[in-house]
Amino acid sequence: MKCLIWERADGGISVEHPAFGDKIRPSTDDELIAMCQRKTQIRLTLQYGGPAICHEVDKELLPDGYFFNAYQWDGAAVVVDMTKARAIHMDKIRRVRNEELVKEDIMFMRAVEAGDTSAQSAVATKKQTLRDIPATFDITTGVTTPELLKGRWPTELPARE
């Protein structure tokens, strides 16, 4: 099945997966794609203030959706902009890191309530290690593909699901 890749006037890319609506049922996939192109062109023009260029691609050729907002059209295929992908990945790392910091805050408060200065010190050290992750965790050296980038994850954080 084909999908549509739209190069928007703002430089981004939108992906449209044509589907039959309840009211209008084109008889062929080509009619469905043409109808979807017309509707999406109007929507994107209104939403982003300019025309969008459309390309048909096979759904199977789309990259992994993990870096969706880093998609770009290179003239022949959808590729992942590695600079944007690194920012997306680091944002995901920060979200998990922030959740871990909240958990450590609870542990710290329990140590304060118990008067356990040793536990307070251990928690403070762990929290500093977590805070340092964005500055110390390397997602650039040797990372040339989205797959390699996605595989990088700080050991200080819980494993991803």
HELIX and SHEET records of a PDB file:
HELIX    1   1 ASP A   29  TYR A   48  1                                  20    
HELIX    2   2 LYS A   59  LEU A   61  5                                   3    
HELIX    3   3 GLY A   65  ALA A   70  5                                   6    
HELIX    4   4 MET A   82  ALA A  114  1                                  33    
HELIX    5   5 THR A  117  THR A  136  1                                  20    
HELIX    6   6 PRO A  146  GLY A  151  1                                   6    
SHEET    1   A 3 ILE A  13  GLU A  16  0                                        
SHEET    2   A 3 LYS A   2  GLU A   7 -1                                        
SHEET    3   A 3 ILE A  53  ASP A  58 -1                                        
SHEET    1   B 2 TYR A  71  TRP A  73  0                                        
SHEET    2   B 2 VAL A  78  VAL A  80 -1                                        
END                                                                             
